[in-house]
């Protein structure tokens, strides 16, 4: 009896040693996990990845390493995720921009078809981006801008990051308001705000949190926020700024804050496990304290609902990109 118990205990220890030596962890997930983030360090995407990753590491026991990889406009990071092992040791964390890159042909793979969609986070805030002009701009309201651009078509220089979420939102605004505007490559939100103050562009859509200090200092004026739904909700970061919808312009865009992907055909049980770690992290009070002040708090959909949402969002983005003429495959 004692020998049998000892033999079973020894077998259990050896199994654990073997698993750990092979790179596994006691939770069944890979011990060392690399999360490829197609964004620069310090930006909103990076902050979300690190806040979630830190908590997930604590809860799971796995080591989570965030890798900022903007090579090829983020395509290299996504390709690494697609080519990773099915043990979840290499993941990709991005957002709606990934769907836009697929729709425009910049990225040749599809999140829903060429990856395993592990977790999808949607913003708690009702609006994330805001249309801003410089502090000394003649435009004090959205109506001022629309009236002037209609009188002088093609003269407004709108700063965008070509093929990104902001580019699509700017195009939706122009279409909804019936405006002819000129799009100027202006880089990241920080670069757009710098260009705005430097007068090399006339307007830009940027993240509300990053625009806030410019608005409060008088360097920029906010004209409208882009709601995450047709109801026309406002941003908690800039609660006094009305949405486009409130001002009679049918412009809204559903953001997906987090799209967490792994290589195709991962084990469904492992997918659920990783999903649950991320969903729990988003509800953690310390994580909320980091994300909420910047309007980046989120909640995660269930695994199946997340996949369906990505599929529907991709179809919607495909249609918008085609309509705006941003498809580089044509």
Buried (B, 14 or more C-beta within 10 A) or exposed (E): EEEEEEEEEEEEEEEEEEBEEEEBBEBBBBBEBBBBBBBEEEBBBBBBBBBBBBBBBBBBEBEBEBBBBBEEBBBBBBBBBBEBEBBBBBBBBBBBBBBBBBBBBBBEBBBBEBBBBBBBBBBBBBBBBBBBBBBEBEBEEBEBBBEBBEEEEEEBBBBBBBBBBBBBBBBBBBBBBEBEBEBBEBBBBBBBBBBBBEEEBBBBBBBBBBBBEBBEEEBBBBBBBBBBBEEBBBBBBBEEBBBBBBBEBEBBBBBBBBBBBBBEEBBEEBBBBBBBBBBBBBEBEEBBEBBBEBBBBBEBBBBEEBBBBBBEBBEBBBEBBEEBEBBEEE
